[in-house]
């Protein structure tokens, strides 16, 4: 059955001529209304229309509307960044105390069928491709567990042929022997596939939409199943329908208008939480980083003050959401942001294939900025008078 599904969703038939808004054979179309609302409200969002008065009005509210969230993302909010940081810090302490969750990603394969012009894994890049077998995956898991971490994020390139759902499921079953919390960041799946991986032991699913601007999305994704915009956008909802307890949202800031993308990301999460109140919501805030062959794609004015603004706006708008700060950012910025709004930080990161237990067998997806070990990040958290947490969930 899985081979049939892989054939139906075969990426080789999805090219730059394929309508990026049309579902392909084998892709679940759940008929969700969320996508239309996100896109219509994002298109109507005019960041330059907000004033200082709008920003201050939003900061005075206990509970923010999407309109207030838009004000906090606007250029008018930049002069009030200190007030935003203070409010974000107060919300973080109220709902999370001093705790900061630690985890690390584990890349188990970097084969990819997509032609995304900004990504190091894209199928036209001449990189070392690799896929770990189950013995190698277990060695990686053991090496990571020995650092004391109890949460792991399993990632693959987006290739159903080389990293089928069954392969990911077996990796998750192994990971359950060593870790209390398991997330996945893989290609989008159908509801039944998410249900299967949940049964294997997956707790949460993260999907980067990259950009919510469907026209920009079309120019960036020239082939492969990732080209199909709505299938990707509705992945989190399918994951929740499949039984996942948590879902993560992100746009890759810098690919398009970062304010519109941040607004759409926050609104997407907001609407799904209203529809699925039990869902645990998480944000990631990645900026475009240098990788092979993407030197012509430069981040669009997303500097550290703008990134801080986005993170604080997420926190004030959705106080209960987890916020992850990536190793794409420098160590000093990461250390400061966990004292303000971020609640989750990666450590001991290797974005190649097989680097935790030995030599990297395959090339990395992007360049990281913060290469500190688990102990170094742990100590940095303590030095900022915060509490490192290795796992926030227990199975009984």
C-alpha positions, 0 to 999 in steps of 0.5 A: 500500500505504501509503495502505491501511495509513493507512486501516486504522490511521485515527485517526478511528475510535479514540475514547474508546469504543474499548477502549484495550487492543485492537489495531486493524486494521492494527496489528502484534501481535507477541505479546510477553511483555514487556508482561505482565511489565512491567505485572504487576511494576509493579503489584506494586511498592510503593515505600513497602515499602523500607527504608534497609537495602534501599537500602544493600544495593542500593548495595553490589551490582555488578550490580542486580536489578529489585528493587534498582532498585525500592529506589533509586527508593523514598522510602527512597532520598532520604536516600542521594541523595549516595551514589547520585550518587557511585555513578552518577558512577563508573558513568558514568565507567567506561563513558562516560569524560568524553564527553557526546553532543550533538544537537538535535531537528528538528520537521518537522510538528505535525499530530496525530490524537490527543486527548491532554489534556496535549499541545500538539499534540493535535488539539483544540488551536487551534494553528498547524499546519505541515508542512515540504516537502523543500526546507524540511527541507533548509534546516533540516538545513543550518542545524543542520549548520552549528552543528557537530552531527552527530546529529539527532532527527527528530520529527513530530506523530502523524498518518499522514495528514499525515506518512506513513512515506514522507514521514518516509523522504524526510526521513531520506534528506536528513538522511543527507547531513548527519548521522552519527547519525539518530534518530526520535521519531514515531508507533509503526509496524509492523515492516516500516515500521521496516525501511523507515526503517532502510533510509532511514538511521534508527539509533534510535527513541525512544518515550515511553510517557507512563505505564505505568499503563494505567487512567491512560493510558486517561483521558489518551488519548481518541482517535487511534491513541495510545489503543491502549496495547499497540501503543505499549508494544511499539513498541521491540521492533518497531523492533528486529525491524525492524533498528534498532540502538538504542531509547529509553524514557521515561515523562512523569514527573508524569502518574501515580505517577512512581516506578511509571512510572520502575520500569516504564520501567527494567524495560521496557528491562532486559527488552528488552536481555535479549531483544535483547542487541545493542540499544543502550538509551537513557533520556529523563527528561522531566517534564511541562511547561506547554503550551496547555490543560494547566493542570489537569494538574499534575506530581505531586511530581516535583521536582529531587531526585526527578528526580535520584534517577530518573536516578541509579537508571537509571544504576546499574541499567543502566550501559551505557545512554545517558541524555538530559537534556531542555531541559525542565530548567533549564540549571543542573540539566542542567549538573550532571546531565551530570557525574553520570549523563546522557550526552546533551544537546540544544542549540540547541533549537527545538520549533516547526516551521521555526525553525532556518533562519527563522521558526517556521511552526508552534507548539511542543509544550511550553515549553523551559527551557534555550534555550542555543545549541550553542556555549553548551552546548558551552562549558558541557560543557568548563567542567565538565571534560567532552568534548563529542562530536558523533557516536559512530558512523561508517559505513564 
